[in-house]
Amino acid sequence: MYTPVAADVAKLRNTTGAGMMDCKKALVEAEGDFEKAIEILRKKGQKVAANRADRESTEGAVIAKVNQDNTMGVIITLSCETDFVAKNDAFVELAHELAEQALVYATKEEFLASDFHGITVADKLIEQTGVIGEKIEIGAFERIEGPFLGAYIHAGNRIASITALSAHVDGASEAAKAVSMQVAAMNPIALDETQVSQDIINKELEIERELLVKEGKPENIIENILKGKMQRFYKDNTLVHQSFIKDGSISVADYVKSVGADLKVVGFKRVSLA
């Protein structure tokens, strides 16, 4: 029988908010499959956070950059092994410099092969590994384009996000940054309900249906209840429908409309250290 290690139990507990013993039992039942263990906890009605860290990493700096005309953006992670190195000023400065260079490259591979002060970025990382004594590498590399972009880097450089708005209007800079802060804090799974994958929808319906059956709800009303449950799911987990963190009485979409009547959020990217 699979025996979970303490680190896996702790990771599942931090991810879901469920109790330690419940997490241990779920991992045993799932035979170590982390995603399956989360699903098991949800089906048993345990408290599970819908928003989870979207990147596996150890330590490092996550940096977002946008070009001068605010139409192109990139987020990279400069990864290292310890928090001590991640907080070093020279390391963070290097991360910013690399992110600035990454703006002009379409792929991570092109970026790593590009010239950086006479050597390639890949060679620079090898050089720094020797200097610092820790493995230094580029983890995430996420690009985004749009009519108008704004970026946000959370204190400590552990989360960064970029939001794309539909137009450059008065107040767009402030709005794009505010929505990027929302993305960083609330970790939406999609822009709106049309961009939620069918697999996620099907899994959510399956979980909620099983819970309703266990609660003894009549079959003839379950479908109507599920519609309401899914509307709530979209409100909590899709960006434009989420309550705006700076004013909980309005949605993110409503906030953006208050800046410009025709203004919309058209995309976003988010990267975090696990």
N, C-alpha and C positions, 0 to 999 in steps of 0.2 A: 504494500500500500504506500502511496506517495506521502512523504512527510515534508510539510512546508518548512522552509528555513525562516528564522525570525525576521530577516530583512524583507522577505516577500510578504509576510503577514503585515509588517509595519507599512509597507508600500500600499497594500490593498486598503488598510485602515485609513491612511492619509488620503487616498484617492476617493474613498466612498463615504467615510464618516461612520461606518458600521463598527460594532464592537470587536475586540481582538479575537475572542473565541469564535464569533460568527465568521470572521474573516478566515480564521484557521480552518474551520469546518468547510467553508466554501472552496478554499484552495484544495483541500483533500478531495472533496466531491468532484472538483473540476480537474483533478490530477495535474495541478500546476498550471493550467491554462488561465492566465490572468483575466482576459476578457470574459471567458466563460464563468469565472468566479464572480465577476461583477454582475453578470446576468442572473446567476443563482441567487445572489443577495437581493437583487431587485425583485425577483419572483417570490421571494419569501417575505417581501414587504419591508426589508431593512432600509434604513436611511442611506441613500446613495446620491452623491452629488452628480448632477447631469454634466457639469462642466469639469473636464479633466485636463491636466497638463498635456499639451499636444506635441511635446518633444521629449525624447529620452536623452538625457545628458547628465554630466556630473557637475562641473563648475565651468565658469567662463563669463563672457560678456556678450549680451545680445544687443546689437546696434541696428537702428533703423536710419536710413538716409533717403532724402528726396532731392531730385535735381533742381536746378535754379528756377525752371519754369513750372515746377510742381506737377509734372506729367509722368514722371518715372520714379519708382522707388524700389528699394531693396532692403531686406533684413538679413543680416548674417549673424551667426554665432561663432565667436572665437573661443574654442573650448580649451580647457586646461584641467588639471587634476585636483587642485586644491582651492579653497576659498581665499587663502592667503595670496596666491598669485592673481586670482580673478579681481581682487580689489587693488592691486598694484597700479599706480598711476600710469606707469610706462606701458603696462599690458593693455589698459583701457584706451590709452592714446593710440596704440598700435591697432586695436580693434576698430576705432573710429576711422583711422587712415585707410585700413583695408576696406571698410564698408564704403567709403567715398570712392575708392577705385572700383569696387564691385558694381557700381551704378551703370557702367557702360558695357557690361558683359551680359549676354543672354543666358549663359549657363554657368554652373559652378566649375565645370571642367575648363571652359575658356578663361574664367577668372583665375583659377589656380595656375594656368599656363602663362598668364600675362606678366609683363615686366614690372618689377617693383624695386626701384632704386638699383637696377643693374642685375638683379637675379629674379627668377620667377617667384610668384607668391608661394608656390609649393616649397621651393627651396628656402624661402624666408621662414616658413614654419619649421622646417627641419633645423635651420640655424638657431631659431629661438628655443627649440627643444633642447639643443645643446647648451645654450646660454642659461636658460632657466632651470633645466634639470627636470622638466615635466613634459609630457606629451602635449604638444600644441597643435591643434588642427581646426579647420573650418568645418563646423557642424551644419547648421541650417544655412540654406541659401534660397531666399524667397523673393521673387520679383513681382511687381504689380505696376500696371499702367492705368491711366485714367485722365479725364478732363482736368481734375484738380485733386492733388494729393496732400495729405497732412500726416505727420508722424508723431509718435510719442514713445519715449523710453522711460520705463518706470525706474524709480530710485533704486540704485544697486545694480542696474543693467541686467536684470534677470528676466525681464519681459519687455518686448518691443512690439509695436503695432503700427500699421499704416492704413488709412481710410481713403477711399476714392469717392469724391463727390461728382455730381453730374455736370457742374459748371463752376467757373470762377466768378463769383459774385462778391459784393461787399460782405464782409464777415465770414467768407469761406475759410480763411486761415484758422480763425478761432474755432469755427464749427468742426473742421476736419480734425483738429487736435482734440477737441472735446469728445468727438465720437471715437477717436483712436484710444482715448483714455477709457471709454466705455468698453471697447473691444478688449483692452488689456485686463480690465477688472472683471468683466463678466464672461469672457471666453465664449462667445456665441458659436454654435456649430455650423451656422449658415447665415446668409444675408436675409432670406425670408423663407416661407414654407415651400416655395417652388424649387428651392435649391437644397432641401433636405433629401438625402438619398433614400430611395425606396427601401433599402435594407434597414436603415434606422427607423423608418416609419413602421415597417412590418414588425420589427423587434419590439418597438414601443407598444404597438397594438396588442401583440402577444402577451407581453408582461401585464399590461393593464387589464386585459380580458381575464387572464388567470386570477388576478387579484379580485376582480369583481365576482367571478364564479365562486371563489373561496368565501367571499362575503355573503353569498347567498342571493345575489341580485338576480331577478327573473330574466330569462333569456330575451324576452320581448322588449326589455328596456335597456339592455346592455349596449346595443348599437348607438342609441342616443346618448348614453353616458360617455361612450368612447369618443364621440364627436366633440363633446365638451372637454374631455381629457386631452385630446390632441390640440384643440385650440389653446389650452393652457400650456401645453408642451411647446407650441410654436411661440407663444408670448414669452415664455421663460428662456428659450434657447435660440431664437433667431434675432439677429441684430435689430432690424428695423421695428420689431414688435416689442422688444424689451423696454421696460420702464427706464427712462433716462436717469442716470445716476445722480445728476445734478438737480433734477426736479422729478420726483417720482410720480407726479400727477400727469405727466405726459410721456408718450413713447419717444423713442429715438427718431422715428420718422416725423413725428409732430415737431420735435425740436428743430430738425433740419428745415422743415417747411417754414418755421418761424423766422429763419434766416433769409430764405428766399422762397417765394410761393411755389416755384417749380423745381426747387432744389431737391435732390434725392441722393441717398447713399447708393452707390453702384458697385462697390466691392470693398474688400478688406483683406489684410493679412495679419497674422499674429504668430509670434514665436516666443516660447518660454523655455527656461531651463526647468527640468523636472524637479 
